[in-house]
């Protein structure tokens, strides 16, 4: 792939759903559909909103190994990224990705104790397109 970050960034930007995975207490992967990342830094760092009380947050606090996946169903291609998920509960991080309308999910606003930020940092990945896969090293 010529310009990995540009190619994958374009695919990621066009997706309305992100699949995220965590590891449960029995060591099995758990996958869930989420809204797209609120913010990203290239193809290395992604920020999502979620409930602090969620099962996913509990799992990431126990084991930070994570995976996120973006799928372009129209062209049957996708990017899987492996890395670590951090739970950010500081006001600066929460303010950074807050959007009008989030009060629907977090009624107490930015300071809602049930609102936190998931910060995913990719280490490696795999890209599937045109009937072939290739490994991706994230820099």
Helices and strands as residue ranges (DSSP letters): H 4-13, E 18-23, E 29-34, E 39-41, E 45-51, H 55-62, E 65-72, E 77-88, H 91-97, G 102-104, G 109-111, E 115-129, E 132-137
